[in-house]
């Protein structure tokens, strides 16, 4: 990691601590009890920090802030610019592009069920709270996303000058004498993001809702393949959120994992591209090279391109990658045989799959698309209502 990137991360972390001074950061499932999550009985509630209980007023404020272009340096860029509802809150790009046009080395992650994530972003085990993570896109410099570093006063002035926001902050934070501040801004964003819950896919209706006809026979065959020891997909993409990093009110402890999938092996010793080294960027431990979080597979048919760097275009190619146990790049600066990466996960061993079985697996993955989620007006741009 470059010195400038380390400095930027340090500033964000210090800023996060400052916003939390005097506040309890204890996680409490009971703090969700008064908010109507409108969840099916089989889906547990997310865990909510005790210092940021859920309210409908706070969620609605967060929705407006999520779509607020004036939180960017150009006045034309918002959180939603990289997280489009119709794409399950991804952006369809190989690497996201910030407000200033700077290209990012990583693919925009889906925000579906983000409230169930014990760790946030692709590869930072230290980023565990949505309230703190919101600071990174707004004020981060390496890379620039919304570009507002040093413009904190400008943000607060904009919010205080807007009658709508004055009322909404007052309604959301009734006990605060001066409710418009950065801490409350990030709390509102986090509250809205915790409501982005996807649980109404055809597969959900089949597996949890008791509708035997909700998915096709091919998808049912694909489910068996997905959960087989031959393919081993379920080890990293299991459970209610199809990932092995998860937390919710019914779990006794958080489950957190990062994996090297053999996507690269540049020098034959396990190296990944310098701007995408995974958890290694944080820890500098050789065994953390190329380790990234397994994202949820909910709505996966909508979230292409795939992998942390968007380097695999289609689901078919993703299956091909795992089928051979790692990607081989024949030429260029990233040339290498990923299947021989010494840090590769034990679950990435390759498997045999016929063409018809591959199509069954694809049908199962497509059955995870939640049309209600991507069309839910509660998650949409309030400025277009």
LUMVOZA-474463 format. One record per residue (C-alpha): residue in one letter; z negated, y, x negated. Coordinates in Angstrom, 3 decimals. Layout:
BEGIN
 code       up    north     east
    a        Z        Y        X
...
//
This chain:
BEGIN
 code       up    north     east
    x    0.000    0.000    0.000
    x    0.846    3.475   -1.263
    x   -1.932    5.972   -1.999
    x   -0.660    8.291    0.736
    x   -0.760    5.500    3.325
    x   -4.288    4.543    2.281
    x   -5.319    8.186    2.642
    x   -3.747    8.427    6.083
    x   -5.549    5.308    7.274
    x   -8.820    6.606    5.842
    x   -8.466    9.892    7.717
    x   -7.761    8.057   10.989
    x  -10.790    5.793   10.476
    x  -13.063    8.721    9.672
    x  -11.739   10.596   12.699
    x  -12.478    7.538   14.850
    x  -16.043    7.405   13.585
    x  -16.564   11.095   14.254
    x  -15.420   10.685   17.848
    x  -17.876    7.845   18.308
    x  -20.994    9.530   16.888
    x  -23.843    9.339   19.354
    x  -21.982    6.894   21.586
    x  -22.696    3.222   22.093
    x  -19.857    0.932   21.093
    x  -21.445   -2.172   22.549
    x  -18.951   -4.236   24.524
    x  -20.114   -4.994   28.031
    x  -18.404   -7.091   30.665
    x  -20.765   -5.716   33.293
    x  -19.257   -2.252   32.878
    x  -16.127   -3.534   34.652
    x  -17.958   -4.459   37.848
    x  -17.495   -1.205   39.771
    x  -13.771   -0.897   39.116
    x  -11.351   -2.807   41.357
    x   -9.113   -4.684   38.950
    x   -7.206   -6.379   41.784
    x   -6.908   -9.618   39.804
    x   -6.292  -13.152   41.054
    x   -9.422  -15.302   41.048
    x   -8.272  -17.332   38.033
    x   -7.839  -14.290   35.777
    x  -11.030  -13.032   34.093
    x  -11.609   -9.306   33.702
    x  -11.093   -7.551   30.375
    x  -14.143   -6.494   28.396
    x  -14.703   -2.736   28.535
    x  -16.774   -0.660   26.065
    x  -20.063    0.498   27.555
    x  -19.276    4.073   26.493
    x  -16.015    4.139   28.453
    x  -16.523    2.560   31.881
    x  -13.496    2.229   34.117
    x  -12.895    4.661   36.993
    x   -9.780    5.307   39.046
    x   -9.864    9.010   38.091
    x   -9.955    8.188   34.391
    x   -7.126    5.672   34.725
    x   -4.930    8.178   36.543
    x   -5.624   10.809   33.881
    x   -4.698    8.261   31.235
    x   -1.429    7.523   33.014
    x   -0.477   11.198   32.923
    x   -1.405   11.443   29.240
    x    0.564    8.276   28.432
    x    3.711    9.997   29.723
    x    2.835   13.464   28.366
    x    5.575   14.740   26.029
    x    3.487   17.726   24.954
    x    1.292   15.391   22.923
    x    4.113   15.245   20.365
    x    5.266   17.776   17.785
    x    8.675   18.141   19.446
    x    7.425   18.236   23.032
    x    9.954   15.511   23.820
    x    8.062   12.347   22.869
    x    5.180   10.438   24.466
    x    3.431    7.087   24.223
    x    5.950    5.858   26.771
    x    8.841    6.677   24.437
    x    8.071    3.508   22.468
    x    6.582    1.591   25.394
    x    9.009    1.436   28.326
    x    7.727   -0.175   31.503
    x   11.034   -1.884   32.280
    x   10.833   -3.651   28.899
    x    7.214   -4.744   29.389
    x    6.172   -1.634   27.464
    x    8.313   -2.248   24.376
    x   11.356   -0.174   23.372
    x   14.132   -2.675   22.616
    x   14.594   -1.382   19.071
    x   14.391   -3.302   15.801
    x   11.926   -0.740   14.520
    x   10.512    2.101   16.557
    x   11.530    5.701   15.871
    x    8.974    8.510   15.902
    x    9.191   12.028   17.315
    x   10.633   13.404   14.059
    x   13.256   10.665   13.815
    x   11.399    8.674   11.184
    x   12.190    4.967   11.468
    x    9.261    2.574   11.503
    x    9.161   -0.734    9.667
    x    7.661   -2.540   12.663
    x    8.742   -3.522   16.121
    x    7.033   -1.922   19.122
    x    4.511   -4.384   20.572
    x    4.248   -5.070   24.282
    x    1.260   -3.471   25.984
    x    1.098   -6.196   28.634
    x   -2.517   -7.392   28.848
    x   -3.484   -5.286   25.851
    x   -7.013   -5.044   27.262
    x   -7.462   -8.717   26.375
    x   -6.662   -8.140   22.696
    x   -9.629   -8.282   20.290
    x   -7.465   -6.817   17.531
    x   -4.699   -4.270   17.976
    x   -1.377   -3.679   16.200
    x    0.508   -6.362   14.308
    x   -1.694   -6.810   11.280
    x   -4.811   -4.669   11.090
    x   -7.981   -6.756   11.576
    x  -10.034   -3.535   11.478
    x   -8.355   -1.980   14.515
    x  -10.355   -3.412   17.399
    x  -10.799   -0.641   19.965
    x   -8.144    1.009   22.106
    x   -9.998    4.327   22.017
    x   -9.612    4.448   18.231
    x   -6.116    2.995   18.100
    x   -4.799    5.848   20.270
    x   -5.478    8.228   17.385
    x   -2.939    6.487   15.147
    x    0.286    7.284   17.030
    x   -0.876   10.823   17.822
    x   -2.148   11.832   14.375
    x   -0.830    9.223   11.929
    x    1.470   10.343    9.112
    x    2.669    7.113    7.512
    x    4.787    6.622    9.505
    x    4.951    9.683   11.758
    x    4.939    8.752   15.425
    x    3.935   11.733   17.566
    x    3.348   14.003   14.588
    x    0.319   15.975   15.758
    x   -1.858   15.769   12.636
    x   -3.595   19.132   12.113
    x   -2.688   20.245   15.636
    x   -5.824   19.145   17.440
    x   -6.556   22.691   18.656
    x   -3.006   22.976   19.949
    x   -3.464   19.818   22.041
    x   -6.743   20.996   23.528
    x   -5.337   24.451   24.284
    x   -2.373   22.895   26.089
    x   -4.674   20.750   28.222
    x   -7.058   23.617   29.028
    x   -4.179   25.899   30.006
    x   -2.857   23.334   32.465
    x   -4.567   23.536   35.880
    x   -3.661   19.924   36.650
    x   -5.341   18.638   33.502
    x   -8.371   20.878   33.940
    x   -8.993   19.288   37.312
    x   -8.199   15.739   36.189
    x  -10.502   15.861   33.162
    x  -13.273   17.310   35.340
    x  -12.820   14.527   37.885
    x  -12.693   11.795   35.228
    x  -15.652   13.016   33.168
    x  -17.969   14.556   35.766
    x  -21.061   14.524   33.559
    x  -19.478   16.438   30.661
    x  -19.989   20.204   30.433
    x  -16.749   20.514   28.441
    x  -14.695   17.499   29.523
    x  -11.482   18.412   27.700
    x  -11.898   17.019   24.185
    x  -10.164   14.465   21.978
    x  -12.738   11.773   22.607
    x  -12.146   11.940   26.355
    x   -8.387   12.068   25.825
    x   -8.439    8.755   23.960
    x  -10.877    7.262   26.470
    x   -8.524    8.072   29.333
    x   -5.519    6.628   27.496
    x   -7.488    3.466   26.749
    x   -8.613    3.137   30.365
    x   -5.021    3.320   31.603
    x   -3.846    0.829   28.993
    x   -6.513   -1.665   30.086
    x   -4.947   -1.702   33.565
    x   -1.574   -2.888   32.217
    x   -2.212   -6.446   33.337
    x    0.594   -8.934   33.890
    x   -0.383  -12.001   35.961
    x    2.373  -12.416   38.575
    x    5.161  -14.275   36.807
    x    6.796  -17.310   38.443
    x    4.869  -19.449   35.965
    x    1.566  -17.932   37.110
    x    2.456  -18.722   40.704
    x    3.299  -22.288   39.701
    x    0.466  -23.089   37.314
    x   -2.359  -21.035   38.807
    x   -1.182  -20.223   42.336
    x   -0.331  -23.729   43.437
    x    3.342  -23.049   44.240
    x    5.130  -26.177   43.005
    x    8.537  -24.599   43.581
    x    7.890  -21.295   41.787
    x    9.684  -22.487   38.639
    x   12.627  -24.790   38.101
    x   12.518  -28.433   36.979
    x   13.984  -27.262   33.668
    x   11.122  -24.779   33.178
    x    8.611  -27.547   33.947
    x   10.200  -29.709   31.264
    x   10.108  -26.715   28.947
    x    6.392  -26.258   29.597
    x    5.749  -29.826   28.445
    x    7.744  -29.215   25.276
    x    5.909  -25.952   24.646
    x    2.548  -27.712   24.917
    x    3.547  -30.760   22.887
    x    2.256  -31.638   19.430
    x    5.879  -31.977   18.314
    x    6.664  -28.292   18.803
    x    3.068  -26.969   18.494
    x    3.930  -23.639   20.156
    x    0.688  -23.652   22.136
    x   -1.507  -23.529   19.035
    x   -0.602  -19.872   18.431
    x    0.592  -18.976   21.942
    x   -1.875  -20.732   24.238
    x   -4.380  -19.749   26.902
    x   -4.082  -17.256   29.733
    x   -2.372  -14.663   27.545
    x   -0.173  -16.971   25.447
    x   -1.715  -15.881   22.157
    x   -4.576  -17.124   19.988
    x   -6.108  -13.655   19.675
    x   -7.935  -13.030   22.934
    x  -11.142  -11.771   24.503
    x  -12.363  -11.537   28.079
    x  -15.546  -11.677   30.122
    x  -15.650  -15.486   30.291
    x  -15.326  -16.125   26.557
    x  -18.511  -16.525   24.527
    x  -16.787  -15.094   21.463
    x  -13.579  -13.352   20.460
    x  -10.676  -15.425   19.173
    x   -8.740  -13.714   16.372
    x   -5.938  -15.153   14.248
    x   -3.060  -14.031   12.047
    x   -0.203  -16.247   10.863
    x    2.554  -16.434    8.272
    x    5.578  -17.983   10.004
    x    7.840  -18.369    6.982
    x    9.988  -15.403    7.948
    x   10.405  -14.389    4.291
    x    9.869  -15.788    0.798
    x   11.541  -13.184   -1.366
    x   10.433  -14.251   -4.836
    x    9.797  -17.915   -4.122
    x    6.078  -17.182   -4.370
    x    5.555  -16.014   -0.801
    x    6.383  -12.294   -0.955
    x    7.348  -10.277    2.119
    x    9.151   -6.889    2.158
    x    6.932   -4.207    0.614
    x    6.590   -2.214    3.850
    x    5.713   -5.285    5.915
    x    3.210   -7.451    4.069
    x    0.954   -8.130    7.047
    x   -2.820   -8.412    6.719
    x   -2.340   -8.278    2.934
    x   -1.737   -4.524    3.317
    x   -5.363   -4.169    4.416
    x   -7.118   -6.840    2.355
    x   -4.954   -7.234   -0.803
    x   -5.766  -10.959   -0.640
    x   -2.751  -13.040   -1.768
    x   -3.300  -15.575    1.030
    x   -2.957  -12.795    3.611
    x    0.627  -12.084    2.557
    x    2.926  -12.204    5.584
    x    0.167  -12.887    8.106
    x    0.724  -11.171   11.461
    x   -0.780  -11.525   14.913
    x    0.910  -13.857   17.364
    x    1.852  -11.531   20.250
    x    1.574  -12.512   23.887
    x    4.612  -14.350   25.238
    x    4.214  -12.850   28.679
    x    7.510  -11.149   29.598
    x    8.940  -12.376   26.286
    x   12.467  -12.485   27.691
    x   12.283   -8.681   28.021
    x   10.812   -7.820   24.626
    x   13.661   -8.478   22.192
    x   14.228   -8.102   19.304
    x   11.497  -10.357   17.975
    x    9.008  -10.726   15.133
    x    6.943   -7.911   13.629
    x   10.034   -6.260   12.157
    x   12.496   -6.988   14.954
    x   14.583   -9.054   12.547
    x   15.406  -11.842   15.024
    x   17.610  -10.699   17.883
    x   17.317  -13.391   20.558
    x   14.954  -16.041   21.894
    x   17.532  -18.670   20.952
    x   17.325  -17.534   17.334
    x   13.524  -17.505   17.466
    x   13.562  -21.167   18.475
    x   16.042  -21.890   15.679
    x   13.677  -20.226   13.201
    x   10.754  -22.415   14.212
    x   12.916  -25.511   14.528
    x   13.733  -25.430   10.801
    x   10.187  -24.447    9.831
    x   11.026  -21.016    8.413
    x   14.003  -18.728    7.892
    x   16.442  -18.978    5.016
    x   18.093  -15.719    3.938
    x   20.988  -16.531    1.647
    x   21.682  -13.163    0.067
    x   20.557   -9.572   -0.237
    x   17.258   -7.986   -1.197
    x   15.263  -10.286    1.085
    x   16.943  -13.547    0.063
    x   14.634  -16.547    0.013
    x   13.706  -19.838    1.659
    x   10.982  -19.111    4.193
    x   10.280  -22.774    4.915
    x    8.835  -23.125    1.389
    x    6.600  -20.058    1.608
    x    3.262  -21.192    0.106
    x    1.284  -19.102    2.613
    x    3.070  -20.393    5.696
    x    0.956  -21.582    8.627
    x    0.382  -25.333    8.923
    x    1.779  -25.142   12.454
    x    5.241  -24.070   11.215
    x    6.517  -27.457   10.119
    x    9.810  -27.673   11.981
    x   10.832  -30.050   14.771
    x   13.807  -31.781   16.353
    x   15.177  -30.409   19.595
    x   18.303  -31.347   21.525
    x   20.441  -28.631   23.074
    x   19.275  -29.571   26.575
    x   15.642  -29.457   25.436
    x   16.239  -26.046   23.917
    x   17.584  -24.799   27.239
    x   14.520  -26.218   28.999
    x   12.232  -24.380   26.584
    x   14.151  -21.155   27.198
    x   13.798  -21.633   30.955
    x   10.047  -21.946   30.545
    x    9.869  -18.774   28.446
    x   11.930  -16.888   31.014
    x    9.536  -18.024   33.743
    x    6.895  -15.826   32.079
    x    8.705  -12.657   33.227
    x    6.596  -10.676   35.697
    x    8.916   -8.539   37.830
    x    5.982   -6.970   39.685
    x    4.504   -5.770   36.400
    x    7.619   -3.978   35.216
    x    8.103   -2.311   38.624
    x    4.494   -1.507   39.507
    x    4.361    2.201   40.473
    x    0.751    2.404   39.240
    x    2.124    2.065   35.693
    x    5.123    4.370   36.080
    x    5.810    7.925   35.004
    x    3.866   10.215   37.394
    x    6.256   13.063   36.595
    x    9.049   11.205   38.383
    x    7.174   10.680   41.646
//
